[in-house]
Amino acid sequence: MARRDDDSDDTPKTPSDAYVGLLAIALVSLLAAAVLLYLDFDALDTGTPKPADPQVRLVDTGLNKPGQPAAPAGN
């Protein structure tokens, strides 16, 4: 019996279908997202962050001042 090459073109080649197109679109969109993520990261300021303002401002609401009892619940 004669040997058969695995590289023979006896079998018909199947045409690309919609799923191959979807895979190509997904690959292009992933590459575009990676480029946009890099550009966004590159635009960040790489300097040292400024310290936050340590001052706390209190708002005078007039409730529970020292020496005054708290209002009863339910009224």
Buried (B, 14 or more C-beta within 10 A) or exposed (E): EEEEEEEEEEEEEEEEEEEEEEEEEEEEEEEEEEEEEEEEEEEEEEEEEEEEEEEEEEEEEEEEEEEEEEEEEEE
